[in-house]
Amino acid sequence: MDARVAAVIRVDAVWLAVAPLDMRSGSEAALARVVGVFGSARPHHAYLFANRRANRMKVLVHDGIGVWLAARRLNQGKFVWPKDGGPTLGLTRVQLDALVLGLPWQRLGEAGVITVL
């Protein structure tokens, strides 16, 4: 990528909400859900939600001025979405890249480290 190309939307942290979101939700409803689940919408943070079947995802990003809402749908299969644990998870950029492709992102990063033989 050309070094002169600036990122349109800066994302410093990525957060995943475990509970499903109604994909009919617009930016106001998604923002209200972010505030309800995460406590606030922080500038330069991305918040991910999936529908109940986990074949659609919405991402809300607060850019410091307003919010961006993007949607992604898989034509086949579904996103690897956690069903248990806490209500939210933090993701690395590598995990996010794998998640949006429908790959098992939980195995990347620290979760993929082998410590016992």
N, C-alpha and C positions, 0 to 999 in steps of 0.2 A: 504494500500500500504506500502511496506517495506520502512523505512526511509533511507535505504542505497541506494535505487534506485535514481539516479540523473535524473533530467529532461533533455531530449535530446535537446529540443528547449525551451528556456526561453521566455515567453511572459508576458510583464508587462502591456501592454495596447492593447485594441482591438478596431479597427475602422471599420465602415461599410460605404461603398459608396452606395448611393441611386441609382444612374444611372446604368443601366445594362452594363455588360461586355460580349463581344463575347467570348464564352467558348473555341474557337479554339486558343485563345491567349496563348502563351507560357510565360516563366518567364520574358523574356526581354520586351515583350509588356505589361504584367501585371505590371512590375516594372515601365515602362514609364507611365502607367495609374495612379499608386500610386503617382508618383511625380507630375503628372498633376493635380490630384484631391486634394491631401493632402499637396502638396508643397515639400515634401521630404519623404524618407523612413527612419524612425528612427530605430536604433537598438532595438531589443526586443519588437517591435510592430508588431501586426498582422493586415492585411488589408483584408476585406471581400468584395467580389463582387458576384452578382448573374446574371444569364442570364435574358432575357426579360420575360420568362415564370415563373421565380423564382423556377424552379425545379432542378436547378444545381447551385452550389456555388464553387468559388475558393477563397483560402486563401493564401495570400503571407505574409511570415514572414521574416523579416531581423534579422539575428542572431548575427549581429555585424561583421561578416566576409563575408557572402554571403547571398543569399536569398533562401528560400524554397517555393515551390508552391505546394499546395495540392488541390484536387478537391473532391467534394461530390455531389452525385446525389440521389434524393429521388425517389424511385420506384412508390410511390403513393403520391398524394397531392403536395404541394409546400411549400417552405419556406415562413414564414411570413416576407415580405419585405416591408419597408415603400415606399410609392409612392409620398409623399409630404414632405414638411419641407425643411430643409437645404440639401446641397449636401452630407454631411457626418454626422455620429452619432458615439458617443463613447459608448461602451458596457461594462458591468461588466462581470466577469467570469460566474456568474449565468445566465445572459442573453444570453451569447454565448452558454452555455450548452443547454439551451432551444431552441435557434435558430437552431442549427445543427440537432435537433430532429424534427424540424418543428412545435414547440409549440409557443404559443403567448408570446414571450419574452418581449414585451413592457409592460406587466402587472406586471413584476417582478421588485424589487428594489423600487426606489423612485416613479416610475410611478404608482405603486400599492398601495400607501399610501392613505387612506381615510381621508380627512380633513373636509368635510362638511356632515352633516346628514340632 
